[in-house]
Amino acid sequence: MNHTAPLLHVNHPLLASVITDQGGETFRENAFWHAYVIAQSLLERFSLQDPQVISFPRGGVATGVGVKRAFKGIKHQFTTLPFGKHGLDQTLPLVDLDEKTDLILVDGVIATGSTLIRYLQLVREKNPHWQGRLFIISNMAAEFGYETLIGFCKEYGLELCCLATGYLVPPTECIWKEIGGKRIYFVGVSQSIGDFGDMAIKDLSAQELANWDLA
């Protein structure tokens, strides 16, 4: 692969717990702590200035709370995007960014990168003068999604400073599936990884998951 953005690969035993769990509270706790370790590693490498942190539901909620805990000692703004009928709400709260604000997007698994790309398009439309750094944190990320994000950022003139993840998943471990008339890119097939969102919300309502925190 010809990566043109730094990849921070945080190999940690907690990842095994995340990808083998069947969902529910244990899964959320594992995703939380794994994301916490990844975010701490990011903070050790980069100096952030009052970053805006955006967490994507559903699978990214526990991941986002882990990042929020890691950022507790620094000034930051944290937002969990609202749930909608088909995932993200259609009326997304778009952040107001100063010219040099650091933006951090957080998701449990990055598959094709399309959700993050759509949000970045909307953010850029609202903040045309934004020239700050972009960081992305996830428990896992498909190589396909990573390369797609790199291409998008290059096209739009965005500075993708770092993708921090626990596992960069090769194409041989991913597969397209037709589910409910929708084409889904499943990540980590060889390890029987289920849908992060389904596992995160397994025993909670959407509202309960949106308000979830580690006890």
N, C-alpha and C positions, 0 to 999 in steps of 0.2 A: 504493500500500500504506500502511496505517496502522500503522507499526512502533511498538511501545511499549517496545522494548529497544534500547540503542545497538548499531549495526552498525559494526564496524571493518573497512572494506573495504581490503585491502592489495593494490593492483594492482601486480604485479611480473612482469617478463618470464619468470621461471621457470615461471609458470603455463602458458605456451604449451608448454613442454617436457614438463610433466606430462601435459597433456591430449592431446598428439599421440604420446606414446611407446607402444610396443607391449607393454611389460611387462619384468620382469626387473630386473637390477641397476641399469641406467641409470634406469629408472622410479623405483626406490626412492630412488636418490640425488637425483633431481629433486624427488620428494615431500618428502624430508628437508629439502633446502635451502629449498624454498618454505615449508614449515612453520616452519623456523628464522626466516626473515624475518618471518613473520606473528606468531610468538610474541615476537620482539624488539619489534615495534611495539606489542603488547599491554603489554609491560613498560614501555615508554616512557610509556604513558598511565595505567597503574594501578600502585599500590603494593600488592603482594601480601604477605600474612603467612603464611609456612609453608604454602603451598597443597598440597592433595592433588590430584595429576594422574593421571587415569585414561585409558589409551589403549585403544581398541576395535579388535580384530582383525576382518577380516584387513587391509583397506585402510588402517586407521589405524595400523598398526605403524610404518611408516617415518615417517609424520607425527608420531607420538608421540615417536620417537627424536629428530626434529628439534626438537620442543618441549623435550625433556629437555636437549638441548645448549644451547639458548637460556637455560634456567633454571639452568645450571651455577653461576652466580655467586650464586644465592639459595638459601636453605634451602627444601627441598620434599620431598615424598614422591611417588614415581613408581611406578605399577603398570600393567603390561600385562595385561589380562584374558585368561584362558586360553581356548584354542580348544576347541570342542565339535564334535560330529558335524554340527550344523546351524548353525554359527557360534559364538556365545557358549556357553560351558559352562553347564550348568544349575545348577551349584553355584558361583555367582559369589562371589568374595571381596568382601565389602562393607566399605567403609572405616568406621572409627570416627571420627566428626566431633565436634570440640568445637563449642560453640554458635556461634562466630563464624568457624570454619574456612572458608577459600576453597576451593571445589571447581572443578576445571578438567577438562572432558571433551574428549577429543581423538579425532577420526575423520577419515578421508581425505575422504569425501563424506557429507554429510547429505542424505538423500533425503526420506523421510517424517518422520524424527525418531523413529520408533517404538522403535528399539533404545535410544536415549538415554533416552527417556521411561520405558521399562520399568525400566532401571537406576535412574533417579531415584526411581521409585516404591518400589523395594526399599530404596534408601538412606534414603529418608524414613521408611519403616516401622521401620528399624533405629535411626534417629537422629531421633526425633520432635521433639526440642528444638533441632535444627540450624536456625540462622537466618543462616548465612553467605552470602557472595556466590557466585553461579554464573557461570562463564565457559565458553564453548564455542569450540574452535579446530578449523578444518577447512580443507582445501585448497579445497573448493567446498561450497556449500550451496544446495539448492533453496529458492526462495521459499516453496513449500508447506511444507517441513519447518520452516523458520524460523518461519513464522506458527503452525504447530502447536505448536512448542515454547513460543512466547510464550503461547499460550492455556493450555497445560498448566501452566506456571509460575504464571500468574495464578490458575488454579483451585486449585493446591496451596499458594499463598502463598510461592513461591520467588522470590528476587531474581535474575532473569537480568540480570546486570550488563552483559554484552557478548557478542556473537557476532563473533568475528574470523575472517575468511575471505578467500580470494583472489578469489572470484567468487560473487556471488549470482545463481543461475541462474533465469531467468524460466520460467513454465509453458510458454511456447511452445517451450522447448528441452528439455522433459521429456515422457516418455510412459510409460504403463502397459504392461507386457508380461507374457504368460503364459509362464513358464519352469519346466519340470518340475512342472507342476501348482501352481506358486506365482505369485502376482501380484507383480511387481517394478516399482518406480518407477525408471525409468532417467533419469539426470540428464545433460544435455549432449548430447542426441541429435543436434542439428544439427552438432555438432563431432565426431561419431563417437567419443565417449569410451566406452571399454569399462568393464567392471566393475573397480573399483579393487582389490577383493580378489583377483580372478583375475590381474590384472597384477602385484600385489605378490608373489604366491606362485608365479608362473609357473615358476621354476627352483629352487624350494626346497620342502622338506617343511614341514609346519605347525610342527614343532619348530624347524627352522632359521629360519623367519621370525620366530617368537616371540623368538628370541635374536639377531635381526639387529641389527647396528650398522654405521655407516659406517666403513669401513676407514681 
